[in-house]
Amino acid sequence: MAKTKTKIRRTFTSEYKLQAVQLVTEKGFSYAEAARQLGLRDAQIRAWKKQFDAEGAKAFPGNGNRGVLEEEVHRLRAENKRLVQERDLLKKATAFFAREST
C-alpha cells in the first residue's frame, strides 16, 4: 500500500499579500525576484497583483487564518473523539472488574 503525503495548504494574511504586491509595484522587484525572496511562485504574486488592481483595498478580505482555525478545530474534534472512546472503555473495564471482584 502506497503512502500518500498530505499537502498542507498555506494561508496568508491580507497584510502579507499587500506587502508582496508592494514589492513589485513600489519597490521595483520583478515577479521572480519577489517570489524567490518570499518563497512563493511568481504566478501567485501575479494573481494577487491582478486581484489588487481589480478590487483595490477590498482585494483581500479576511485575515487569512481560516485554514489554521479549521485545522485546529479538526484536530480538537479528533482528540475529543479519542478521549470519549478511552473514557467509555475505562467505564466498561471498571464495571467488568467490579463484577469479577464480587
C-alpha positions in Angstrom: 0.0 0.0 0.0 1.5 3.3 -1.1 1.8 6.0 1.5 0.3 9.3 0.4 1.6 12.7 1.5 -1.0 15.2 2.5 0.0 18.7 1.4 -0.8 21.4 3.9 -2.3 24.5 2.2 -0.6 27.7 3.3 -2.7 30.7 4.1 -1.6 34.3 4.0 -2.9 37.4 5.8 -4.2 40.3 3.7 -1.3 42.3 5.0 1.2 39.8 3.7 -0.4 39.7 0.3 -0.3 43.5 0.1 3.3 43.6 1.1 4.1 41.0 -1.6 2.3 43.2 -4.2 4.1 46.3 -3.0 7.5 44.6 -3.6 6.6 44.6 -7.3 4.6 47.8 -7.6 6.6 50.1 -5.3 10.0 48.6 -4.7 10.7 47.7 -8.3 11.2 43.9 -7.8 10.4 41.6 -10.7 7.8 38.9 -10.0 10.5 36.3 -10.0 12.7 38.2 -7.5 9.8 38.9 -5.2 8.7 35.2 -5.4 12.2 34.0 -4.6 12.5 36.3 -1.6 9.2 35.2 -0.2 9.4 31.6 -1.1 6.4 31.7 -3.4 5.7 31.1 -7.1 5.7 34.2 -9.2 2.3 33.2 -10.6 0.9 33.6 -7.0 2.2 37.2 -6.8 0.9 37.9 -10.3 -2.6 36.7 -9.2 -2.5 38.8 -6.0 -1.5 41.9 -8.1 -4.2 41.3 -10.6 -6.7 40.9 -7.8 -5.4 44.1 -6.1 -5.6 46.0 -9.4 -9.2 44.9 -10.0 -10.5 45.4 -6.4 -8.2 47.9 -4.7 -8.4 48.0 -1.0 -11.1 45.3 -0.9 -8.9 42.8 -2.7 -8.0 40.6 0.2 -10.9 40.3 2.7 -10.5 38.3 5.9 -7.4 37.7 7.9 -6.1 34.6 6.3 -6.4 32.4 9.4 -9.4 30.4 8.4 -7.4 27.4 7.3 -5.4 27.4 10.5 -8.5 27.6 12.7 -10.3 24.9 10.7 -7.3 22.7 11.1 -7.3 23.3 14.9 -11.0 22.5 15.1 -10.5 19.3 13.2 -7.6 18.3 15.4 -9.5 19.1 18.6 -12.6 17.1 17.4 -10.4 14.1 16.6 -8.8 14.3 20.1 -12.2 14.7 21.7 -13.5 11.6 19.9 -10.4 9.6 21.0 -10.9 10.7 24.6 -14.6 9.8 24.6 -13.6 6.3 23.4 -11.0 5.9 26.1 -13.5 7.0 28.7 -16.1 4.6 27.5 -13.5 1.7 27.5 -12.4 2.6 31.1 -16.1 2.6 32.2 -16.6 -0.9 30.7 -13.3 -2.1 32.3 -14.3 -0.7 35.7 -17.7 -2.4 35.5 -16.1 -5.7 34.4 -13.6 -5.7 37.3 -16.2 -4.7 39.8 -18.3 -7.7 38.8 -15.3 -10.0 39.0 -14.3 -8.9 42.5 -17.7 -9.6 44.0 
